[in-house]
Structures are given as C-alpha cells and as structure tokens.
Amino acid sequence: MILVYLLPGTLILLLTLALALYLTVVELREIVPPLHWKWWAWWLSLVFLTHFVGYLALRGYSAYQRRSRARA
C-alpha cells in the first residue's frame, strides 16, 4: 500500500534527474574546446549527486567560459 504512494514521487524525481543529466550532456557538447572525459565524468557525477544545483553550476561555468572567450 505504501509503495503506491511512493512510486509517483519517485518516478517524478527519476524523470527530472534524467532530464538534468540529458541537459548536462547537451551543455558539455557545446563547450569549446572539448573537455577531457574526466571533466565529463566530474560534471555528470556532480549533477547526479546534486541534481539541478549541479546543473546550474555547470550553466554558470559555461556562461563564464563563453564570456571570457568572447573577450579574448
């Protein structure tokens, strides 16, 4: 009986985590120059562990990289 109440919430959390990981992969593919696979693993694990907070950190890092590249 408890499983019926927990399943929809768990399913929503798993779907949002999958969405955050997908958006992370899309964002990492756009970074120029391409990152080493260790950076990919680091960012993906950060997003996996912290969910959207880690994704927001990646967006900030990516925006900083683009801005500093535009200045140079």
C-alpha positions in Angstrom: 0.0 0.0 0.0 2.8 2.4 0.8 4.5 1.6 -2.5 1.5 3.1 -4.3 2.0 6.4 -2.6 5.8 6.5 -3.0 6.0 5.4 -6.7 4.7 8.6 -8.4 7.0 10.8 -6.4 10.0 8.6 -7.1 9.1 8.4 -10.7 9.0 12.2 -11.0 12.4 12.5 -9.2 13.9 10.0 -11.6 12.5 11.8 -14.6 13.8 15.2 -13.5 17.2 13.6 -12.8 17.3 12.1 -16.3 16.3 15.5 -17.7 19.1 17.2 -15.8 21.7 14.6 -16.9 20.5 15.0 -20.5 20.8 18.8 -20.4 24.2 18.4 -18.9 25.4 16.2 -21.8 23.9 18.8 -24.2 25.7 21.6 -22.4 29.0 19.7 -22.3 28.9 19.1 -26.0 28.7 22.8 -26.7 31.8 23.7 -24.7 34.7 24.7 -26.9 37.4 23.3 -26.8 36.0 19.9 -26.0 36.6 18.8 -22.4 38.6 15.7 -21.4 36.5 12.7 -20.4 37.4 13.2 -16.8 35.8 16.6 -16.8 32.7 15.0 -18.4 32.6 12.4 -15.6 33.1 15.0 -12.9 30.3 17.2 -14.2 27.9 14.3 -14.7 28.6 12.9 -11.2 28.1 16.4 -9.7 24.7 16.8 -11.4 23.8 13.2 -10.4 24.6 13.9 -6.8 23.2 17.4 -6.5 20.5 17.3 -9.2 19.6 20.8 -10.6 22.0 22.7 -8.3 24.9 21.0 -10.1 23.3 21.7 -13.5 23.0 25.4 -12.6 26.7 25.4 -11.6 27.5 23.9 -15.0 25.4 26.6 -16.7 27.3 29.3 -14.8 30.7 27.7 -15.7 29.7 27.5 -19.3 28.5 31.1 -19.4 31.8 32.2 -17.8 33.8 30.3 -20.4 31.8 31.8 -23.3 32.1 35.3 -21.9 35.9 35.0 -21.3 36.3 33.5 -24.8 34.4 36.4 -26.4 36.7 38.9 -24.6 39.8 37.3 -25.9 
